[in-house]
Amino acid sequence: MRRDDGPQARDEHGPLEAVLKLYDAIKNKNVNELSDIIAEECLCVSNFVSAFQPFLGKKQVLAFFSYLMKNLGNNLQFVVQQTVDDGMVVAVS
C-alpha cells in the first residue's frame, strides 16, 4: 500500500509512478496510454535492438515500444534500481 504525505511524497514517487504506468501500458498493449506517458523529447536506449543507437523523440520511442508489445509476448519484467545520483535506471527483460 502506498502512503501519500502530500506534494513532497508525490514528487519522490513521480519517477517510479511513471515507470509503473509505462509497465502497465506495455503489459496491456495500450499504445494510447503509452503515448500519454512518453514526452516529445524523450530518449530511449536499448541494448538489444538498434545496434545500441538511441531512439530519439516520441515518434521513434513509440515505434520501438509498439514493436516490443507486438513481438515480446506477455513475459516482460521491469527492473528498477535507484542510482547514486538520485536518478533511476530501468531495465526491461
N, C-alpha and C positions, 0 to 999 in steps of 0.2 A: 504494500500500500504506500502511495506517495504522500508525503506530508508537505503542505504548502504554507510557508511562513511569510507570504507577501511577495512584493516585487523582487527583492533580493534573491529569494529562493527560486523564483521563476527564472531569473537571469542565470543562476548557477546551473539549472537543469535545461536551459534552452538548447544547447548543442545535443545533449542526449535525447531530448524530446524530438528534435529534428531527425536524428538517426532512427529513432523508433518509428516515426512517421514514414521515413524512407523505406524502412524494412517492411512495414505494413503495406505500403503501396506496391512494392515489388512482390511481396508474398501474395497479395490479392490481384496482381496483374492489372492494376488500375493506373493507366497512363495519365488520366486527367488529374488524379491526386498527386502523382509523381511530378507532373508539370507545375502544380501549385507549390511544391516544396523546393524545386531547383531554381536557383537565381539565374538571371540573364547572363551574368558574367562569371559563371562558375568554371571550375577546373576539375577534371576527373582523371586520375592516373590509374591505369590498370597494368598489372604485371603479367597478365595472361592474354590480353588482346591488344592489338595495335602496335606491337613491337616496342612497347614502353613509351610510345608517344602519347602525350596527354590529349584528352578530348577538351576542346575549348568552347565555352559558350553553351547556352541552354539547348540549342538545336542538336549539337553533337552529343552532349551528355544524355539527352532524352533518347536519341537514336541508340546509344550504347546500352542504356538500361532496358529499352524495348527489346533489343537483341537478347540480353540476358534473360528477360522474362519469358521470351519465346523458346529459348534453347537450353536453359539450365534446369528446367523441371521444377519440382517443389522442394528440393533438398538444399535450400540456401541457409547458411548460417552467417550472422554478422558477429564480428568480434570487435568490441570497443575497448580501447585502452587509453587511459589518460597519459599525456606526455609530460615531460619535465617542464616545458614552457607553458603549462596550463591549457594546452590545446588538446585535441583528441585525434587519435588515429583510428580509422575504421577499416576493417578488412572484411571481405566477403569470401566465404569458402563454400 
